Amino acid sequence: MMVSSPELFLESKKYLDGHQKDLVNDVEIILKRLQIQDDISDFSFLVSPIAKAYEGFLKDFFLKIGIINDNDYASDRFRVGKTLNPSLRYKRFSVYQKLADFDEKGEELAETLWDAWKFGRNEIFHYFPDSYRSLSKNEAEDRINLLLRAIIKTGIFLDQNQKI
């Protein structure tokens, strides 16, 4: 049974560019074709393409609203997760802080983006021996939905701030 909502996939694609849409489409196709396999120990691989699309989407978003510049956008040293982390020590480099200061809804959006990053990417890709976390298929789909909802919420935020 597919837990991920087809509506979330469709809605999120309105806000993604070509490569990002391709990644989302890949996961949608896999989920439609995937049979539950008892011998798969970790379904984190399902989240990977969406997390990659999310990272690209965030960089596009940060550039559009002026939180990062063209050099940051093109740099292989700019780290979305580091600058989005609300605990970043140097606030002048904090994308989270800049978004929170953007307008009255900025902090709520920053928190949404951080939560999606933390649970939809960091927990998926990092390996900690004492806290290894494998995902069931339903848990992977929950993480996918979390990322798609963050994309949609951000797209709506952009639509409402066309003056940007």
Summary of the structure (lengths in Angstrom):
residues: 164
radius of gyration: 16.1
end to end distance: 41.2
largest distance: 51.3
contacts: 461
relative contact order: 0.19
helix: 67%
strand: 0%
